[in-house]
Amino acid sequence: MAALILVVEDEPDLARTIEYNLRQEKFSTRVAHTGESALKAAQTSPLPDLVLLDVMLPDISGVEVCRRLKTDNKTKHIPVVM
């Protein structure tokens, strides 16, 4: 089974480009465009194997999203690339 990567990017064109390139390399993807939707997507089964996280999001910062992911027992093991 391909690794699942959660792409958190608020700019739709950039999110689509990243998603396209990851799928070309045979990764599974899930996309979120806000910090709140990213937090929900990170806890949805199956859990992502990696989170690619934009720092500047429209609702809460990427740094805050990362902090919340790392303090939650369900998601703290997931690597985050910002």
C-alpha positions as CSV (number, residue, x, y, z in Angstrom):
1,M,0.0,0.0,0.0
2,A,1.3,3.5,-0.9
3,A,2.2,5.9,1.8
4,L,-0.5,8.5,2.5
5,I,0.7,12.1,2.5
6,L,-1.5,14.9,3.9
7,V,-0.9,18.1,1.9
8,V,-1.8,21.2,3.8
9,E,-1.8,24.2,1.4
10,D,-4.2,27.1,1.1
11,E,-3.4,28.0,-2.5
12,P,-5.4,25.6,-4.7
13,D,-3.1,25.7,-7.7
14,L,-0.1,24.9,-5.6
15,A,-2.0,22.1,-3.7
16,R,-3.0,20.5,-7.0
17,T,0.6,20.7,-8.3
18,I,2.0,19.0,-5.2
19,E,-0.8,16.4,-5.2
20,Y,-0.2,15.7,-8.9
21,N,3.5,15.2,-8.4
22,L,3.1,13.0,-5.4
23,R,0.6,10.8,-7.2
24,Q,3.0,10.5,-10.1
25,E,5.4,9.0,-7.6
26,K,2.7,6.5,-6.5
27,F,1.9,8.2,-3.2
28,S,-1.7,8.4,-1.9
29,T,-2.7,12.0,-1.0
30,R,-5.2,13.9,1.0
31,V,-5.5,17.7,0.8
32,A,-6.5,20.3,3.3
33,H,-6.7,24.0,2.7
34,T,-7.0,25.3,6.3
35,G,-5.5,24.5,9.6
36,E,-8.8,23.3,11.1
37,S,-9.4,21.0,8.1
38,A,-5.8,19.7,8.4
39,L,-6.3,18.8,12.0
40,K,-9.4,16.8,11.1
41,A,-7.8,15.2,8.1
42,A,-4.8,14.2,10.2
43,Q,-7.1,12.2,12.5
44,T,-9.1,10.6,9.8
45,S,-8.5,6.9,9.2
46,P,-6.2,5.8,7.7
47,L,-3.9,8.2,9.4
48,P,-1.4,9.9,7.1
49,D,2.2,8.7,7.0
50,L,3.5,12.3,6.5
51,V,2.2,15.8,6.7
52,L,3.4,18.5,4.3
53,L,2.4,21.7,6.1
54,D,2.3,25.2,4.8
55,V,3.3,27.7,7.5
56,M,0.9,30.5,6.5
57,L,-2.7,29.3,6.5
58,P,-5.8,31.5,6.5
59,D,-7.2,30.4,9.9
60,I,-4.5,29.2,12.2
61,S,-0.7,29.1,11.5
62,G,1.1,26.1,10.4
63,V,3.2,26.3,13.5
64,E,0.1,26.0,15.6
65,V,-1.2,23.1,13.5
66,C,2.1,21.3,14.1
67,R,2.0,22.0,17.8
68,R,-1.5,20.5,18.1
69,L,-0.5,17.5,16.0
70,K,2.5,16.8,18.2
71,T,0.6,17.1,21.5
72,D,-2.2,14.8,20.4
73,N,-1.5,11.1,21.2
74,K,-3.2,10.0,18.0
75,T,-1.0,12.1,15.7
76,K,2.2,12.8,17.5
77,H,4.1,10.0,15.7
78,I,3.4,11.5,12.2
79,P,6.4,13.3,10.7
80,V,5.7,16.9,9.7
81,V,7.6,18.8,6.9
82,M,7.0,22.5,7.0
